Amino acid sequence: MATENNNNEEQHQPRADRGAWGHIIRGIWRTPLGVFSIVLTTVSITLMILGMAAELFGFFHNPYVGIFIYMILPGCMVFGLLLIPVAAYLRRRQWRKGIAKDHLQLNLSNPKHRLFLIGFVILTVINMVILGVVGYEGYHFTDSPYFCGMVCHKVMAPEYTAYKRSPHGRVSCVECHIGPGAQWFVRAKLSGLRQVYAVLTNSYSRPIPSPVEALRPARDTCEACHWPEKFYGKKVKQFISFTNEDQVNPEKTEIALHIGGHNPSTGRFEGIHWHVSKDVEVKYLAANEKRTSIARVKVKRPDGSTDEFVKSDVEVEDGYKPKWRTMDCIDCHNRPTHIYEVADEVVDFGLLSKKMNPEIKGIREDGLTVLNKKYASQDDAKKNMVNDLLELQKKRDPVQAAKHEQDIRKAGQYLLAKFLGNVWPKMNVWWGTYKSHLGHQNADEGYGCWRCHDEEHENKEGETITQDCSLCHDDPE
């Protein structure tokens, strides 16, 4: 019995020849915290490698899985690595009894110490490589349009849908919203944290406010591809529309837009893009958040002369603090990517492309009626829009409705697809929620060129900002 007791005591007593390092390393496996940290680190690394391989070979394409692989698992790995020395420290402090506090020494003449050091360096390099690869992939993942549009799908669905069909559909979100450089990258990520908080607390705006307050100046982003020094001359644009009285014969209007830019023949900046040329600076003081009411305009011309035009009867919106803004691309091209269609143009294109049969009496008017109906949700529109159009046609002419039922349903499906791509009731995004400043079709609501070109902004000499049509467009030659 005495011999057995002595053997048991020897098993529970630390071996004297192990040294401090041996006791700590082996002791980590005997503490819950040590085991947890090693398991957490190992599992995180394994799942990261498997996840990246699965994504590389196309086994999944899901933003939430990407968040798990590139954001959550690296955090768990780093947390586990940090816990390992914590567990060793607690073990050294005899968090559990049985360890002598010998001095920790690293003796490179000791083969065991050399082996330990080599192993530590190798594991450190492997961990750094893994973190570097995952960090690099995670950086590109969080900067991808798919991440921006799909992670906050409920919030960003309108913007992401409009983005994918836009002329900039192959330009990533960050190229315009952030651009190059660390400063704007950090600002964007800090702003992103606020937006994530708004999503988690369900306190985000519905709809998303426009214009974007902290958007990077266009000279840093847009002009990486488009710049006023490039001369574009004139561009002919055609407008096609129908009326409720005539759904067959379209009204066509053609104008030649003076796109302008730097004219290589004269060496001068001219046309519409004169406003943003390198030798001209235009500043304005908006009276409301949407920038649809302009109180003052300052101009610095190529010859160095300056002028200020004031509209005296402008009232500042309650709660808004006016501040001067230097005019750039976004002040006219305010929807360069997130472009929403107009209900009238949708119906007119349907008639032109024969997606809506123009021979059906009243199809244009009824089409506009169902498009502008306030459906409770997109699902509600899916269930009812086609039938609503058919019912309107039955009320108008039962015989015609019966004869052209298939064409009416086809028209309804076309209108439904357009509705689903432009209207999100739960985000309060309706037809006309986001209007464009290009042209002056919405001038009555303060959008477009006539915000400044209204013959009402005057300088000290009584001169006004002209509203002469030929300044921006004329008839094609």
C-alpha positions as CSV (number, residue, x, y, z in Angstrom):
1,M,0.0,0.0,0.0
2,A,2.8,2.4,0.9
3,T,4.4,1.7,-2.5
4,E,1.2,2.4,-4.3
5,N,0.7,5.7,-2.4
6,N,4.2,6.7,-3.3
7,N,3.6,6.0,-7.0
8,N,0.4,8.1,-7.0
9,E,2.2,11.0,-5.3
10,E,4.9,10.8,-7.9
11,Q,2.3,11.0,-10.7
12,H,0.7,14.1,-9.2
13,Q,4.0,15.8,-8.4
14,P,5.8,17.8,-11.2
15,R,8.9,16.2,-12.5
16,A,11.9,18.2,-11.4
17,D,13.8,17.7,-14.7
18,R,11.0,19.3,-16.9
19,G,11.9,22.9,-16.1
20,A,9.6,25.9,-16.0
21,W,8.8,25.9,-19.8
22,G,7.9,22.2,-19.7
23,H,5.6,22.7,-16.8
24,I,3.8,25.7,-18.4
25,I,3.4,24.1,-21.9
26,R,2.1,20.8,-20.5
27,G,0.1,22.6,-17.8
28,I,-1.8,24.6,-20.4
29,W,-3.5,21.4,-21.5
30,R,-4.6,20.8,-17.9
31,T,-6.5,24.1,-17.5
32,P,-9.9,24.7,-19.0
33,L,-8.8,28.1,-20.3
34,G,-5.7,26.6,-22.0
35,V,-7.7,23.8,-23.7
36,F,-10.4,26.3,-24.8
37,S,-7.9,28.7,-26.3
38,I,-6.1,26.0,-28.3
39,V,-9.3,24.4,-29.5
40,L,-10.8,27.8,-30.5
41,T,-7.7,28.7,-32.4
42,T,-7.4,25.3,-34.2
43,V,-11.1,25.1,-35.1
44,S,-11.1,28.8,-36.4
45,I,-8.0,28.2,-38.6
46,T,-9.5,24.9,-39.9
47,L,-12.9,26.5,-40.7
48,M,-11.2,29.5,-42.4
49,I,-9.1,27.4,-44.7
50,L,-12.1,25.1,-45.6
51,G,-14.4,28.1,-46.1
52,M,-12.0,29.9,-48.4
53,A,-11.4,26.8,-50.4
54,A,-15.2,26.2,-50.7
55,E,-15.8,29.7,-51.8
56,L,-12.9,29.5,-54.3
57,F,-14.4,26.5,-55.9
58,G,-17.9,28.0,-55.9
59,F,-19.6,25.8,-53.4
60,F,-21.5,28.8,-52.0
61,H,-22.0,32.4,-52.7
62,N,-23.6,33.9,-49.6
63,P,-22.6,37.2,-47.9
64,Y,-23.4,36.0,-44.4
65,V,-21.1,33.0,-44.9
66,G,-18.5,35.4,-46.1
67,I,-18.9,37.5,-42.9
68,F,-18.4,34.3,-40.9
69,I,-15.3,33.3,-42.8
70,Y,-13.6,36.7,-43.2
71,M,-14.7,38.6,-40.1
72,I,-15.9,36.3,-37.3
73,L,-13.5,33.4,-37.6
74,P,-10.3,35.6,-37.8
75,G,-11.5,37.4,-34.7
76,C,-12.0,34.0,-32.9
77,M,-8.5,32.9,-34.1
78,V,-6.8,36.1,-32.7
79,F,-8.8,35.8,-29.5
80,G,-7.7,32.2,-29.1
81,L,-4.1,33.1,-29.7
82,L,-4.2,35.8,-27.1
83,L,-5.8,33.5,-24.6
84,I,-2.9,31.0,-24.8
85,P,-0.3,33.2,-23.1
86,V,-3.0,34.3,-20.6
87,A,-3.6,30.7,-19.7
88,A,0.2,30.1,-19.4
89,Y,0.5,33.1,-17.1
90,L,-2.3,31.9,-14.9
91,R,-0.8,28.5,-14.8
92,R,2.5,30.0,-13.8
93,R,0.8,31.9,-11.0
94,Q,-0.3,28.4,-9.7
95,W,-3.9,28.9,-10.8
96,R,-3.7,25.2,-10.0
97,K,-1.3,23.9,-7.4
98,G,1.7,21.8,-8.2
99,I,3.9,24.1,-10.3
100,A,7.1,25.6,-8.9
101,K,7.9,29.2,-10.0
102,D,11.3,28.5,-11.6
103,H,12.8,31.3,-13.6
104,L,11.9,31.1,-17.3
105,Q,15.0,30.8,-19.4
106,L,15.7,30.5,-23.1
107,N,19.0,28.6,-23.5
108,L,19.8,28.1,-27.2
109,S,22.5,25.5,-26.3
110,N,19.7,23.3,-25.0
111,P,18.3,21.2,-27.9
112,K,14.8,21.3,-26.4
113,H,14.9,25.1,-26.2
114,R,16.1,25.3,-29.8
115,L,13.3,23.0,-30.9
116,F,10.8,25.0,-29.0
117,L,12.0,28.2,-30.5
118,I,12.0,26.8,-34.0
119,G,8.5,25.5,-33.5
120,F,7.3,28.8,-32.1
121,V,8.7,30.7,-35.1
122,I,7.2,28.3,-37.6
123,L,3.8,28.4,-36.0
124,T,3.9,32.2,-35.8
125,V,4.8,32.5,-39.5
126,I,2.0,30.1,-40.4
127,N,-0.5,32.1,-38.3
128,M,0.7,35.4,-39.8
129,V,0.3,34.0,-43.3
130,I,-3.2,32.7,-42.6
131,L,-4.2,36.0,-41.1
132,G,-2.6,37.9,-44.0
133,V,-4.5,35.9,-46.6
134,V,-7.8,36.0,-44.8
135,G,-7.3,39.7,-44.1
136,Y,-6.6,40.4,-47.7
137,E,-9.6,38.4,-48.9
138,G,-11.8,39.9,-46.2
139,Y,-10.8,43.4,-47.3
140,H,-11.8,42.7,-50.8
141,F,-15.0,40.9,-49.7
142,T,-16.1,43.9,-47.5
143,D,-15.4,46.3,-50.4
144,S,-17.3,44.2,-53.0
145,P,-20.7,45.4,-54.4
146,Y,-22.2,42.1,-53.4
147,F,-21.3,42.7,-49.7
148,C,-22.6,46.3,-49.8
149,G,-25.8,45.3,-51.5
150,M,-26.7,41.9,-49.9
151,V,-25.5,42.0,-46.3
152,C,-28.0,44.8,-45.5
153,H,-30.4,43.5,-48.1
154,K,-33.5,45.0,-46.7
155,V,-32.0,48.4,-46.5
156,M,-29.9,48.5,-49.6
157,A,-32.2,46.5,-51.9
158,P,-33.4,49.6,-53.8
159,E,-29.9,51.0,-54.3
160,Y,-28.3,47.7,-55.2
161,T,-31.0,46.8,-57.7
162,A,-30.7,50.2,-59.4
163,Y,-26.9,49.9,-59.3
164,K,-26.8,46.6,-61.1
165,R,-28.7,47.9,-64.2
166,S,-26.9,51.2,-64.3
167,P,-24.1,52.4,-66.7
168,H,-21.7,52.0,-63.7
169,G,-22.9,48.4,-62.9
170,R,-19.3,47.1,-63.3
171,V,-17.7,49.8,-61.1
172,S,-17.5,48.7,-57.5
173,C,-19.2,50.8,-54.9
174,V,-16.0,51.7,-53.1
175,E,-14.5,53.3,-56.2
176,C,-17.1,56.1,-56.0
177,H,-18.1,56.1,-52.3
178,I,-14.6,55.9,-51.0
179,G,-12.0,56.2,-53.7
180,P,-8.2,55.7,-53.2
181,G,-6.3,56.7,-50.0
182,A,-6.4,55.7,-46.4
183,Q,-8.1,58.9,-45.1
184,W,-11.4,58.2,-46.9
185,F,-11.2,54.5,-46.3
186,V,-11.1,55.1,-42.5
187,R,-13.9,57.7,-42.7
188,A,-16.0,55.3,-44.7
189,K,-15.5,52.4,-42.2
190,L,-16.3,54.6,-39.3
191,S,-19.4,55.7,-41.0
192,G,-20.2,52.1,-41.8
193,L,-20.2,51.3,-38.1
194,R,-22.9,53.9,-37.5
195,Q,-24.9,52.4,-40.3
196,V,-24.5,48.9,-38.9
197,Y,-25.8,50.2,-35.6
198,A,-28.8,51.8,-37.3
199,V,-29.6,48.5,-39.0
200,L,-29.3,46.5,-35.8
201,T,-31.5,49.0,-33.9
202,N,-33.9,49.4,-36.8
203,S,-33.4,53.1,-36.7
204,Y,-32.2,53.7,-40.3
205,S,-34.0,56.2,-42.6
206,R,-36.7,55.1,-44.9
207,P,-36.0,56.0,-47.7
208,I,-32.2,56.5,-47.6
209,P,-31.6,60.3,-47.6
210,S,-30.3,61.9,-50.8
211,P,-28.0,63.6,-51.4
212,V,-25.4,61.7,-49.5
213,E,-23.9,64.2,-47.0
214,A,-20.3,62.9,-46.6
215,L,-19.8,61.8,-50.2
216,R,-16.2,62.2,-51.4
217,P,-15.7,65.1,-53.9
218,A,-16.3,64.1,-57.5
219,R,-12.9,65.3,-58.6
220,D,-11.3,62.5,-56.5
221,T,-13.6,59.8,-57.9
222,C,-15.7,60.6,-61.0
223,E,-12.8,62.4,-62.7
224,A,-10.6,59.3,-62.5
225,C,-12.6,58.2,-65.6
226,H,-14.4,61.3,-66.8
227,W,-12.8,64.8,-66.8
228,P,-13.9,68.2,-68.2
229,E,-10.6,68.5,-70.2
230,K,-11.9,65.9,-72.6
231,F,-14.0,67.6,-75.3
232,Y,-17.3,66.0,-76.1
233,G,-18.9,68.7,-78.2
234,K,-22.6,68.1,-78.9
235,K,-24.8,65.1,-78.2
236,V,-28.2,64.5,-79.9
237,K,-30.8,63.2,-77.5
238,Q,-34.2,61.9,-78.5
239,F,-37.3,62.0,-76.3
240,I,-40.2,59.7,-77.2
241,S,-43.6,59.8,-75.6
242,F,-47.2,58.8,-76.1
243,T,-50.5,60.3,-74.9
244,N,-53.6,58.6,-73.6
245,E,-55.4,59.8,-76.7
246,D,-52.8,58.4,-79.1
247,Q,-51.1,55.2,-78.1
248,V,-49.9,54.3,-81.6
249,N,-48.1,57.4,-82.9
250,P,-45.3,58.6,-80.6
251,E,-44.3,62.2,-80.2
252,K,-40.6,62.6,-80.9
253,T,-38.4,65.5,-79.8
254,E,-34.7,65.8,-80.6
255,I,-32.3,68.3,-79.1
256,A,-28.6,68.8,-79.4
257,L,-27.0,69.1,-75.9
258,H,-24.0,71.3,-75.6
259,I,-22.0,68.8,-73.6
260,G,-18.9,71.0,-74.0
261,G,-15.7,70.6,-72.1
262,H,-12.3,71.8,-73.2
263,N,-12.5,72.8,-76.9
264,P,-9.2,71.9,-78.5
265,S,-9.9,74.3,-81.4
266,T,-10.4,77.4,-79.3
267,G,-8.6,76.3,-76.1
268,R,-11.6,77.4,-74.1
269,F,-14.0,75.6,-71.8
270,E,-17.5,75.8,-73.0
271,G,-21.0,74.2,-72.9
272,I,-22.6,72.5,-69.9
273,H,-19.3,71.2,-68.4
274,W,-18.0,74.8,-68.2
275,H,-19.2,74.7,-64.6
276,V,-16.6,72.2,-63.5
277,S,-13.7,73.1,-65.7
278,K,-10.3,73.5,-64.0
279,D,-10.2,77.3,-64.5
280,V,-13.7,77.9,-63.2
281,E,-15.1,77.6,-59.7
282,V,-18.8,77.7,-58.9
283,K,-20.0,77.6,-55.3
284,Y,-23.5,77.7,-54.1
285,L,-25.4,78.1,-50.8
286,A,-28.4,75.7,-50.7
287,A,-31.4,76.6,-48.5
288,N,-32.5,73.1,-47.9
289,E,-31.1,69.6,-47.3
290,K,-32.1,68.3,-50.8
291,R,-30.3,71.3,-52.5
292,T,-33.4,72.1,-54.5
293,S,-33.5,75.7,-53.4
294,I,-30.4,77.8,-54.0
295,A,-30.0,81.1,-52.2
296,R,-26.6,82.3,-53.4
297,V,-24.2,81.5,-56.2
298,K,-20.5,82.5,-56.4
299,V,-18.5,82.3,-59.6
300,K,-14.8,82.6,-60.2
301,R,-14.0,82.9,-64.0
302,P,-10.9,81.9,-66.0
303,D,-9.8,85.5,-66.1
304,G,-9.8,85.7,-62.2
305,S,-12.9,87.8,-61.9
306,T,-15.5,86.9,-59.3
307,D,-19.2,87.5,-59.0
308,E,-22.0,86.6,-56.6
309,F,-25.7,86.1,-57.5
310,V,-28.3,86.3,-54.8
311,K,-32.0,85.2,-54.8
312,S,-33.5,87.4,-52.1
313,D,-36.8,85.7,-51.5
314,V,-35.4,82.2,-50.6
315,E,-36.4,80.9,-47.2
316,V,-34.1,78.5,-45.3
317,E,-35.6,75.2,-44.4
318,D,-36.3,74.8,-40.7
319,G,-33.5,73.1,-38.8
320,Y,-31.1,73.3,-41.8
321,K,-27.8,75.1,-41.5
322,P,-26.7,76.5,-44.9
323,K,-23.1,75.9,-46.0
324,W,-21.3,76.7,-49.1
325,R,-20.6,73.8,-51.5
326,T,-18.2,73.7,-54.5
327,M,-20.1,72.5,-57.5
328,D,-19.0,69.2,-59.0
329,C,-20.3,66.4,-61.2
330,I,-22.8,65.1,-58.5
331,D,-24.7,68.5,-58.4
332,C,-26.2,67.7,-61.8
333,H,-25.5,64.0,-62.2
334,N,-27.1,63.3,-58.8
335,R,-28.2,59.8,-59.9
336,P,-25.2,58.6,-62.0
337,T,-25.5,55.0,-60.8
338,H,-28.6,54.5,-58.6
339,I,-31.0,55.5,-61.5
340,Y,-34.7,55.0,-60.9
341,E,-37.1,55.0,-63.8
342,V,-40.1,57.3,-64.3
343,A,-43.6,55.7,-64.5
344,D,-44.6,57.6,-67.6
345,E,-41.4,56.6,-69.4
346,V,-41.9,53.0,-68.4
347,V,-45.3,52.8,-69.9
348,D,-44.3,54.7,-73.0
349,F,-41.4,52.4,-73.6
350,G,-43.8,49.4,-73.2
351,L,-45.9,50.8,-75.9
352,L,-42.9,51.5,-78.2
353,S,-41.4,48.1,-77.7
354,K,-44.8,46.4,-78.0
355,K,-44.5,44.9,-74.6
356,M,-47.9,46.6,-74.1
357,N,-50.2,46.3,-77.1
358,P,-50.9,49.9,-78.2
359,E,-54.1,48.7,-79.9
360,I,-55.8,48.0,-76.6
361,K,-57.8,51.1,-75.8
362,G,-56.9,52.8,-72.5
363,I,-53.9,50.5,-71.8
364,R,-51.6,53.5,-71.2
365,E,-53.9,55.2,-68.7
366,D,-54.7,52.0,-66.9
367,G,-51.1,51.0,-66.9
368,L,-50.1,54.2,-65.1
369,T,-53.0,53.7,-62.6
370,V,-51.7,50.3,-61.5
371,L,-48.1,51.4,-61.5
372,N,-48.9,54.4,-59.2
373,K,-51.1,52.4,-56.9
374,K,-49.9,52.3,-53.3
375,Y,-49.4,48.6,-52.8
376,A,-48.6,47.6,-49.2
377,S,-45.5,45.6,-50.3
378,Q,-43.8,44.1,-53.3
379,D,-45.5,40.8,-52.4
380,D,-48.9,42.5,-52.5
381,A,-48.1,43.9,-55.9
382,K,-47.1,40.4,-57.2
383,K,-50.4,39.0,-56.1
384,N,-52.6,41.8,-57.4
385,M,-51.1,44.1,-60.0
386,V,-51.8,41.9,-63.1
387,N,-55.4,41.2,-62.0
388,D,-55.9,44.9,-61.1
389,L,-54.9,45.9,-64.7
390,L,-57.3,43.3,-66.1
391,E,-60.1,44.5,-63.9
392,L,-59.6,48.1,-65.0
393,Q,-59.8,47.0,-68.6
394,K,-63.0,45.0,-67.9
395,K,-64.6,48.1,-66.5
396,R,-63.5,50.1,-69.5
397,D,-64.6,47.6,-72.2
398,P,-65.6,44.0,-71.2
399,V,-65.6,42.8,-74.8
400,Q,-62.1,44.2,-75.5
401,A,-60.8,42.8,-72.2
402,A,-62.0,39.3,-73.1
403,K,-60.5,39.6,-76.6
404,H,-57.1,40.8,-75.5
405,E,-56.8,39.1,-72.1
406,Q,-53.5,37.4,-72.9
407,D,-52.0,40.7,-74.1
408,I,-53.3,42.5,-71.0
409,R,-51.7,39.9,-68.7
410,K,-48.5,40.2,-70.7
411,A,-48.6,44.0,-70.2
412,G,-49.3,43.5,-66.5
413,Q,-46.2,41.2,-66.2
414,Y,-44.1,43.9,-67.8
415,L,-45.4,46.6,-65.5
416,L,-45.0,44.3,-62.5
417,A,-41.3,43.7,-63.3
418,K,-40.7,47.4,-63.6
419,F,-42.6,48.1,-60.4
420,L,-40.4,45.5,-58.5
421,G,-37.3,47.2,-59.9
422,N,-38.2,50.7,-58.8
423,V,-40.7,50.6,-55.9
424,W,-40.1,49.3,-52.4
425,P,-43.1,50.3,-50.2
426,K,-41.5,49.1,-46.9
427,M,-38.5,51.5,-47.6
428,N,-40.9,54.3,-48.7
429,V,-39.4,54.3,-52.2
430,W,-42.0,55.2,-54.7
431,W,-42.0,56.5,-58.2
432,G,-40.3,59.9,-58.1
433,T,-38.8,59.5,-54.7
434,Y,-35.3,60.0,-56.2
435,K,-35.5,62.6,-58.9
436,S,-32.7,63.7,-61.2
437,H,-31.2,67.2,-61.6
438,L,-30.5,66.6,-65.3
439,G,-32.6,68.8,-67.5
440,H,-35.6,70.6,-66.1
441,Q,-38.5,68.1,-66.3
442,N,-39.0,68.4,-62.5
443,A,-38.3,72.1,-62.3
444,D,-41.6,72.8,-60.5
445,E,-40.2,70.7,-57.5
446,G,-36.9,72.5,-57.5
447,Y,-34.9,69.9,-59.5
448,G,-32.6,70.5,-62.4
449,C,-30.8,73.4,-64.1
450,W,-33.4,76.1,-63.2
451,R,-32.4,76.0,-59.5
452,C,-29.8,78.6,-60.5
453,H,-30.7,79.4,-64.1
454,D,-34.0,81.1,-63.3
455,E,-33.4,84.8,-64.2
456,E,-34.0,85.5,-60.5
457,H,-30.5,85.3,-59.0
458,E,-29.0,88.8,-59.4
459,N,-25.6,90.3,-58.8
460,K,-24.9,93.9,-57.7
461,E,-25.1,95.2,-61.2
462,G,-28.6,93.7,-61.7
463,E,-27.4,91.0,-64.0
464,T,-29.1,87.6,-63.6
465,I,-28.1,84.0,-64.3
466,T,-29.6,83.4,-67.7
467,Q,-32.3,80.9,-68.6
468,D,-31.6,81.1,-72.3
469,C,-32.3,77.6,-73.7
470,S,-29.6,77.9,-76.4
471,L,-27.0,78.1,-73.7
472,C,-27.3,74.3,-73.1
473,H,-29.1,72.9,-76.2
474,D,-30.5,73.7,-79.6
475,D,-32.0,71.9,-82.6
476,P,-29.8,69.3,-84.2
477,E,-28.1,70.3,-87.4
